[in-house]
Every structure is written in C-alpha cells, then in structure tokens.
Amino acid sequence: MAAWILSNNTFTDFINGPWFKVIPILIGFAGLFFGFSQWRLRRADQRQKERDAEERRKEEQRPPDIYNATGQEGPIRIGGFDTRPSGIHRWGIVTIVNPTNRLMKISPEKLQLNGVETDLRGNNFHFMTPPNMKFERISLRAGDKGDYHLFFVFPLGANPINVKGELWLSSDNCPETFPIAVEFV
C-alpha cells in the first residue's frame, strides 16, 4: 500500500498541497490556546492562595474570646468587693479563650465607665490566677483556655456600683485594641 501511495504521488501531493501548510498554523494556535489556558489556571490558583492567606491572616488577628466564668450571657460581671487602705478592690471571674493557632499576649489598656476613661496600666488592674499570682499581662498558648480574675483597684470613695462600661484590651496579634462590655454590680 505504501508503494501505491508513493507511486501515485499522493504523498508528495499532500506535502506540497495547501493542507500541509495549514497544519503548523493549527499546531501553533493549539499551543497558544494551551498556553493561555495554563496561564489562566495558574492565575486562578494564585488568587485562591492570596484569598486563603488573607483568611489565615484575619483568623490569626482575631481577638480572644472572653466570657463570664459562669457562662452567663451579657457583659462581664464585676461583683467582688473589698475595701482596703490601698483603695477599693473590685473583681470578677472570666474565661478567656485563644481562638488562634499561635501564642497570644493580652494586656489591659483602659476602662471606660460612664464616659470617663481610666488608664489601667500600673497598679490599677491585673489578672489573677487561682494560686493568687498577679499578672499585668497574660499569655495564652494556641487554642488555650483559662479562668482569670479581672482585678480592679479604685481610689477610696470611688466605688462604681450598678455601672456599665467597656474594658479595652490589647493583644499582640491584633492591630487595634478591642473592647469588652463590663458591668459593676
């Protein structure tokens, strides 16, 4: 059969014909189409990776979850009361949860009651753990949960009772301070 094709000049007619010249052009277009398709797929993958990275970044910048230790809904209740020569001591028990996958350090910034701000750095505030260890700043490991006393010290004669406000905290993983609602009962 090959002899018949070569003897009838069909092969040479095909090579010299117009279709043989079109095939490289078709192969070139197929290559361009394949290259463009690959570029679009790589671009879509890159965009998805960027979205995933942004989502992970937002997840890592989440503030801690802070609840009343009793599980009660609403603002953090500060009900403990004691009068000492150093001032009026108020406290409440909270559960703090680190929802991220990295270490988180939490520290108080300010307390706002009835529109009046109080700076909490120094001796005015600390976290306290059950064996009476006092911390101005606490660290929570990834996914960790702990119960803490929020311990406030006010000057004598300045006892907030039945007052709602906001406690502003900072965390090393959050770009901004964040408030939690508190209620002195």
C-alpha angles and dihedrals in degrees: 000000000000088000091054092051092049093042094052092049090236092134094049090044089053093048092047094040128097095256094063090057092050095055096072089049091051090047089051092051090047089052092049091048092049092047092049091048091051091048091052092049092049090048092050090049091050091050091050091050090051091050091048091049091050090049091050090048091052091047091051091050094055114126118237120274110246122192139169106268089235091058091243114155122238132040123353107271117227104194106145115106136185133158117216134163089258091058143277112321118208126179145170133187120242138176114227120196127191104216094184133085095241140063115284128199116199126195134169121250109176145338120225117198120172091343094307116119123214121193108231100194113112124019098342097084143017143159115245128199124206099269087059096258112155123214131179088198130025132204125214123193121226110298091358125150129198143169116235139174115237100216121195128184119202128182117262110278094025101093111152109216124176091001127139124204147133131276110208115210133181129212127194091233095052120077092213138035116260132208131230121193115245132185124198107211 
